[in-house]
């Protein structure tokens, strides 16, 4: 049942309809009324259409919804994530190898992909079934009848590096680094920009552009802020470490002092960094002690790459090999 209420404002007639679950209002100019009775407005409304369900009602911007949603197009049957992960039964009873899908920790992208005026959301998923293969998938979730529904999924490749993901002109644009002809999957260098669109209920590759070979020049023009000195060791709270790459150099803040060091590029993605020259201000811990460890890791770095839009510097050897993770710092 819908109850209709109306009144006047300085803009015209205001009609408010109240149903069992929704409420909305429509403003109508005085010119639409063709019957005027002193003290009374006679109004005939053939149909009142409630506003379209929005992405807010589906909570597409809520990570909890995306981490506990159903996704199709990875295996023959759909999988449902629980807290961001799906794990199937072992391929061999009692075996360790099993199908696994994980929602990757890269910011989702809200963008209208189907032209209905409501933002859809794009996320990245990783699939692995044992072994060294890790396949990345792009999935789009849309609002359908008040529910978050996976409307399209497509593969991006095996062990690709994600440089960026954005929504542009009705498409999701993903910049990746993939293995070129003859390259090992561990160390890809071919830069590719792909655009994906929803067509006929499927998420399809609309265009692909090879952008050359990865190089240190791809790091220039950005202030990279260190988030982790090691994979599982975040930077101490209150300590800010940055790296800015230029022509044959890297500079920034070590958390205590300003520094600069020479950089020599080898076969991509390899490089070497010389000893850092820095100012000589003494700082208490944690900044003082952390600075020493950062300089040590920086000088040991010998390869770079990308991890879900973040810069990764590899350092160390053998079992002691580790990575530093830098996030892109955007100007305020």
C-alpha positions as CSV (number, residue, x, y, z in Angstrom):
1,X,0.0,0.0,0.0
2,X,1.3,3.5,-0.9
3,X,0.2,6.6,1.0
4,X,0.4,9.9,-0.9
5,X,0.9,13.2,0.8
6,X,1.3,16.5,-1.0
7,X,1.9,20.2,-0.2
8,X,3.5,23.3,-1.6
9,X,7.0,24.8,-1.6
10,X,8.4,27.8,-3.5
11,X,9.4,25.4,-6.3
12,X,6.0,23.8,-6.9
13,X,4.0,20.8,-5.7
14,X,5.8,18.2,-3.5
15,X,4.4,14.7,-3.6
16,X,5.6,12.3,-0.9
17,X,4.8,8.7,-1.3
18,X,5.3,6.2,1.6
19,X,5.2,2.4,1.0
20,X,5.9,-0.6,3.2
21,X,9.7,-0.3,2.8
22,X,10.5,2.8,0.8
23,X,9.9,6.4,0.9
24,X,10.6,9.0,-1.7
25,X,9.5,12.4,-3.0
26,X,8.9,14.1,-6.4
27,X,8.7,17.8,-7.0
28,X,6.3,18.9,-9.7
29,X,6.1,22.4,-11.1
30,X,2.7,24.3,-10.9
31,X,2.3,24.1,-14.6
32,X,1.3,20.4,-14.5
33,X,-1.9,21.1,-12.6
34,X,-4.8,21.7,-14.8
35,X,-7.5,21.9,-12.2
36,X,-7.5,24.7,-9.7
37,X,-10.1,25.0,-6.9
38,X,-9.6,27.7,-4.2
39,X,-8.1,26.0,-1.2
40,X,-7.8,22.7,-3.0
41,X,-5.6,21.1,-5.6
42,X,-7.1,18.2,-7.5
43,X,-4.4,16.0,-8.7
44,X,-4.4,12.7,-10.7
45,X,-1.3,10.5,-10.6
46,X,-1.5,7.5,-12.9
47,X,1.7,5.8,-11.7
48,X,4.4,6.5,-9.1
49,X,7.6,4.7,-9.7
50,X,10.0,4.4,-6.7
51,X,13.6,5.3,-7.3
52,X,16.0,2.7,-8.6
53,X,17.8,0.5,-6.0
54,X,21.2,2.2,-5.4
55,X,24.6,0.7,-4.8
56,X,24.2,1.9,-1.2
57,X,21.4,-0.6,-0.5
58,X,23.7,-3.4,-1.7
59,X,26.6,-2.1,0.3
60,X,29.0,-2.5,-2.6
61,X,31.5,-0.3,-0.8
62,X,31.5,-2.6,2.3
63,X,34.5,-4.9,2.3
64,X,32.5,-7.4,4.4
65,X,30.0,-7.9,1.6
66,X,32.7,-8.5,-1.0
67,X,34.7,-10.8,1.3
68,X,31.6,-13.0,1.8
69,X,30.2,-13.0,-1.7
70,X,29.7,-15.7,-4.4
71,X,31.9,-15.5,-7.5
72,X,31.6,-17.3,-10.8
73,X,33.9,-17.8,-13.8
74,X,36.9,-19.2,-11.9
75,X,35.9,-22.9,-11.7
76,X,33.1,-24.7,-13.4
77,X,30.9,-24.0,-10.4
78,X,30.6,-20.8,-8.4
79,X,32.5,-20.4,-5.1
80,X,31.5,-18.5,-2.0
81,X,34.1,-16.7,0.0
82,X,34.1,-16.8,3.8
83,X,36.1,-13.9,5.2
84,X,37.8,-13.4,1.9
85,X,38.8,-17.0,1.2
86,X,37.4,-20.2,-0.4
87,X,39.1,-23.5,0.0
88,X,37.8,-26.6,-1.7
89,X,38.4,-30.3,-0.9
90,X,41.9,-31.7,-1.5
91,X,42.5,-33.0,-5.0
92,X,43.7,-36.3,-3.4
93,X,42.2,-37.4,-0.1
94,X,44.5,-36.4,2.7
95,X,46.7,-34.3,0.3
96,X,47.8,-30.7,0.8
97,X,46.9,-29.4,-2.7
98,X,43.4,-28.0,-3.0
99,X,41.6,-25.3,-4.9
100,X,41.8,-21.9,-3.2
101,X,40.5,-18.5,-4.1
102,X,41.3,-15.3,-2.2
103,X,40.0,-11.8,-2.5
104,X,43.1,-9.7,-2.9
105,X,43.9,-6.7,-0.7
106,X,43.8,-4.1,-3.4
107,X,41.3,-1.2,-3.1
108,X,38.1,-2.0,-5.1
109,X,37.0,0.4,-7.9
110,X,33.5,1.8,-8.0
111,X,32.4,2.6,-11.6
112,X,29.3,2.3,-13.7
113,X,30.0,-0.4,-16.2
114,X,26.5,-1.3,-17.4
115,X,25.1,2.3,-18.0
116,X,22.3,2.1,-15.5
117,X,23.6,5.2,-13.6
118,X,24.6,3.1,-10.5
119,X,28.2,2.3,-9.7
120,X,29.3,-1.3,-9.9
121,X,32.5,-2.5,-8.1
122,X,35.6,-4.2,-9.5
123,X,37.8,-6.5,-7.3
124,X,40.7,-8.8,-7.8
125,X,40.9,-12.5,-6.9
126,X,43.8,-14.9,-6.8
127,X,43.4,-18.6,-7.6
128,X,45.9,-21.3,-6.7
129,X,45.7,-25.0,-6.6
130,X,49.1,-26.0,-5.4
131,X,52.4,-25.5,-7.2
132,X,53.8,-22.2,-8.3
133,X,50.9,-21.0,-10.4
134,X,48.9,-18.1,-9.0
135,X,46.2,-16.9,-11.4
136,X,44.7,-13.4,-11.0
137,X,41.0,-12.7,-11.9
138,X,39.1,-9.5,-12.3
139,X,35.5,-9.7,-11.0
140,X,32.7,-7.2,-11.2
141,X,29.9,-7.1,-8.7
142,X,26.7,-5.2,-9.3
143,X,23.5,-4.4,-7.4
144,X,20.7,-6.6,-8.5
145,X,17.3,-6.6,-6.7
146,X,19.0,-5.3,-3.6
147,X,21.7,-7.9,-3.6
148,X,25.4,-7.8,-4.5
149,X,25.8,-10.2,-7.5
150,X,29.0,-11.1,-9.4
151,X,28.0,-10.3,-13.0
152,X,31.3,-11.0,-14.7
153,X,34.7,-12.5,-14.1
154,X,37.8,-12.8,-16.4
155,X,41.3,-13.9,-16.0
156,X,44.3,-11.5,-16.1
157,X,47.1,-14.2,-16.2
158,X,49.5,-16.3,-14.2
159,X,51.8,-14.5,-11.8
160,X,51.2,-11.1,-13.3
161,X,52.1,-7.9,-11.4
162,X,49.3,-5.4,-10.9
163,X,50.5,-1.8,-11.4
164,X,47.1,0.0,-11.2
165,X,43.3,-0.5,-11.6
166,X,40.8,2.3,-12.4
167,X,37.4,3.0,-13.9
168,X,37.3,5.1,-17.0
169,X,34.5,5.7,-19.5
170,X,32.5,2.7,-18.7
171,X,35.4,0.3,-18.5
172,X,37.8,-1.1,-15.9
173,X,41.4,-0.3,-17.0
174,X,44.1,-2.6,-15.5
175,X,47.8,-2.0,-15.9
176,X,49.8,-5.2,-15.5
177,X,53.3,-6.5,-15.9
178,X,53.3,-9.9,-17.7
179,X,55.9,-12.2,-18.9
180,X,57.0,-11.5,-22.5
181,X,58.1,-14.1,-25.0
182,X,60.8,-16.3,-23.5
183,X,60.6,-14.6,-20.1
184,X,60.3,-16.7,-16.9
185,X,57.0,-16.2,-15.0
186,X,59.0,-15.2,-11.9
187,X,60.4,-12.0,-13.5
188,X,58.0,-10.4,-16.0
189,X,58.9,-7.1,-17.7
190,X,56.3,-6.5,-20.4
191,X,53.9,-3.6,-19.5
192,X,50.3,-4.0,-20.7
193,X,47.3,-1.9,-20.3
194,X,44.0,-3.7,-20.7
195,X,40.4,-2.3,-20.7
196,X,37.5,-4.6,-19.8
197,X,33.8,-3.9,-20.4
198,X,30.5,-5.6,-19.6
199,X,28.9,-6.9,-22.9
200,X,25.9,-9.1,-23.1
201,X,26.2,-10.2,-19.5
202,X,29.9,-11.0,-19.8
203,X,33.1,-9.2,-18.7
204,X,35.2,-9.0,-21.9
205,X,38.6,-7.6,-22.9
206,X,37.8,-4.5,-25.0
207,X,41.3,-3.4,-25.8
208,X,44.9,-4.2,-25.0
209,X,48.0,-2.1,-25.4
210,X,51.6,-3.2,-24.9
211,X,53.5,-0.3,-23.4
212,X,57.1,-1.4,-23.6
213,X,59.5,-2.9,-21.1
214,X,59.5,-2.3,-17.3
215,X,62.3,0.1,-16.2
216,X,63.3,2.3,-13.3
217,X,61.7,5.2,-15.3
218,X,58.3,3.8,-14.3
219,X,59.1,4.7,-10.7
220,X,59.9,8.3,-11.4
221,X,57.5,11.2,-10.6
222,X,56.1,9.4,-7.5
223,X,56.8,9.7,-3.8
224,X,56.8,6.1,-2.6
225,X,56.2,5.7,1.2
226,X,57.5,2.6,2.9
227,X,54.7,0.5,4.5
228,X,56.7,-2.7,5.3
229,X,60.4,-3.2,5.8
230,X,59.8,-6.9,5.5
231,X,56.8,-8.7,4.3
232,X,55.4,-9.1,7.8
233,X,57.0,-6.1,9.5
234,X,55.1,-2.8,9.1
235,X,56.9,0.5,9.6
236,X,56.6,1.7,13.2
237,X,53.9,4.1,13.9
238,X,55.0,7.8,13.6
239,X,58.0,6.9,11.4
240,X,57.8,8.1,7.8
241,X,60.2,6.7,5.2
242,X,60.0,7.7,1.5
243,X,61.8,7.0,-1.7
244,X,61.8,9.2,-4.8
245,X,63.6,7.8,-7.9
246,X,65.2,10.2,-10.4
247,X,67.8,9.9,-13.1
248,X,70.4,7.5,-11.6
249,X,69.4,8.2,-8.0
250,X,67.0,7.7,-5.2
251,X,66.3,10.1,-2.4
252,X,63.9,10.8,0.4
253,X,63.4,10.6,4.1
254,X,64.8,7.7,6.2
255,X,62.5,8.4,9.1
256,X,65.1,10.6,10.8
257,X,67.4,12.2,8.1
258,X,67.2,13.1,4.4
259,X,69.2,10.8,2.2
260,X,70.3,10.2,-1.4
261,X,72.0,7.3,-3.1
262,X,73.2,6.4,-6.6
263,X,71.2,3.8,-8.6
264,X,72.5,1.7,-11.5
265,X,69.9,-0.2,-13.6
266,X,70.8,-3.7,-14.8
267,X,68.8,-6.0,-17.0
268,X,65.2,-5.1,-15.9
269,X,64.0,-5.5,-13.3
270,X,67.5,-5.7,-11.8
271,X,69.4,-2.7,-10.3
272,X,71.9,-1.8,-7.6
273,X,72.0,1.0,-5.0
274,X,75.1,2.5,-3.6
275,X,75.8,3.7,-0.1
276,X,73.4,6.4,1.1
277,X,74.6,9.9,1.9
278,X,72.5,11.5,4.6
279,X,72.2,14.4,7.0
280,X,73.5,13.7,10.5
281,X,70.7,14.4,12.8
282,X,70.5,12.0,15.8
283,X,67.0,10.6,16.5
284,X,65.7,8.4,19.3
285,X,64.1,5.1,18.7
286,X,62.1,3.9,16.9
287,X,63.1,6.2,14.1
288,X,66.9,6.1,14.9
289,X,67.2,2.3,14.9
290,X,64.8,1.8,12.1
291,X,66.8,4.2,9.9
292,X,69.9,1.9,10.2
293,X,68.0,-1.1,9.1
294,X,66.3,0.7,6.2
295,X,69.7,1.8,4.8
296,X,71.0,-1.7,5.1
297,X,68.0,-3.1,3.2
298,X,68.1,-0.4,0.6
299,X,71.7,-1.0,-0.3
300,X,71.0,-4.8,-0.5
301,X,68.1,-4.3,-2.9
302,X,68.7,-5.8,-6.3
303,X,65.3,-6.2,-8.0
304,X,62.0,-4.3,-8.1
305,X,58.4,-5.1,-9.1
306,X,54.8,-4.3,-8.2
307,X,52.4,-5.9,-5.8
308,X,48.7,-4.8,-6.1
309,X,49.7,-1.3,-7.1
310,X,52.5,-1.0,-4.6
311,X,56.2,-0.9,-5.3
312,X,58.3,-3.9,-4.1
313,X,62.1,-3.9,-3.7
314,X,63.6,-7.3,-3.3
315,X,66.7,-7.7,-1.1
316,X,68.8,-10.4,0.6
317,X,69.7,-13.8,-0.7
318,X,68.5,-17.4,-0.4
319,X,66.3,-18.1,2.7
320,X,67.0,-14.6,4.0
321,X,65.4,-13.0,0.9
322,X,62.8,-10.4,1.8
323,X,60.9,-7.5,0.3
324,X,60.2,-3.9,1.1
325,X,56.8,-2.6,0.2
326,X,56.2,1.0,-0.7
327,X,52.8,2.6,-1.2
328,X,52.1,5.4,-3.7
329,X,51.7,8.7,-1.8
330,X,49.1,11.0,-3.3
331,X,49.3,14.7,-2.9
332,X,46.7,16.2,-0.6
